[in-house]
Amino acid sequence: MRKTLMLMVAGAALALGASAPAPKLSITDLKDLPVVTTAPYDEAADANAVVAAAFDRAKKSHKRVLLDLGGNWCPDCIILANLMRMPGMKDFMSKHYEFASVDVGRFDKNLQIPARFGYTQRLKGVPTVLVATPDGKLVNDGHVFALSDARHMTPQSLAEYVAQWTQ
């Protein structure tokens, strides 16, 4: 009976698309986060081309796409960008996602990107994180603004948020 129950739980986790475990980070407080960049968003980039390239890579690699929408003025965006550049997190990201960052200015640039996923109103905060399948289906709908308060989260909780959307 116990073995059957364990198999059912394991099967349910697989059916739900169990996520990969988040990497264990070497820091526990954001004050210890190494700052690698203070301008993670390329303000001159062609956002449509950047996003299209991420989806093209995802179709070949069969990974999900993680789009980080933000602005270089935003402390929460800078925190997330630097967290994603930490060695353990960077390896995790490259293993599970095709990543692209998109500059949305002060909520006035490249808004066609979130609009593709149904977010046509003013963004509620940045970073806005969109996770999609290679064919463009949004998998974290309803949770895209969860990291817009990154500075009040722990590094590990940020990593766990990113990890929960893996396949």
VENTAJO-V72062 format. One record per pair of residues at least 24 apart in sequence whose C-alpha atoms are under 7 Angstrom apart, sorted by sequence separation. I is the first residue (numbers start at 1). GAP is how many residues later the second one is. If there is no record, write none. Layout:
I&GAP + I&GAP
//
This chain:
140&25 + 41&30 + 41&31 + 66&31 + 40&32 + 64&32 + 65&32 + 66&32 + 67&32 + 68&32 + 69&32 + 70&32 + 71&32 + 39&33 + 63&33 + 64&33 + 65&33 + 66&33 + 67&33 + 68&33 + 69&33 + 70&33 + 71&33 + 38&34 + 63&34 + 64&34 + 65&34 + 66&34 + 67&34 + 68&34 + 69&34 + 70&34 + 71&34 + 63&35 + 69&35 + 71&35 + 40&38 + 38&40 + 58&40 + 40&41 + 57&41 + 54&44 + 37&45 + 54&45 + 36&46 + 54&46 + 35&47 + 34&48 + 51&49 + 77&49 + 33&50 + 50&50 + 77&50 + 76&51 + 47&55 + 70&56 + 69&57 + 70&57 + 69&58 + 70&58 + 68&59 + 69&59 + 41&60 + 43&60 + 68&60 + 69&60 + 41&61 + 42&61 + 68&61 + 41&62 + 67&62 + 68&62 + 25&63 + 47&63 + 66&63 + 67&63 + 66&64 + 67&64 + 23&65 + 66&65 + 23&66 + 65&66 + 66&66 + 64&67 + 65&67 + 64&68 + 65&68 + 23&69 + 64&69 + 65&69 + 64&70 + 80&70 + 96&70 + 63&71 + 79&71 + 62&72 + 76&72 + 79&72 + 76&73 + 76&74 + 59&75 + 76&75 + 58&76 + 55&79 + 30&124 + 29&125 + 30&125 + 28&126 + 29&126 + 28&127 + 27&128 + 28&128 + 25&131 + 24&132 + 23&136 + 22&137 + 22&138 + 22&141 + 21&142 + 20&143 + 19&144 + 20&144 + 19&145 + 19&146 + 20&146 + 19&147 + 19&148 + 18&149 + 17&150
//
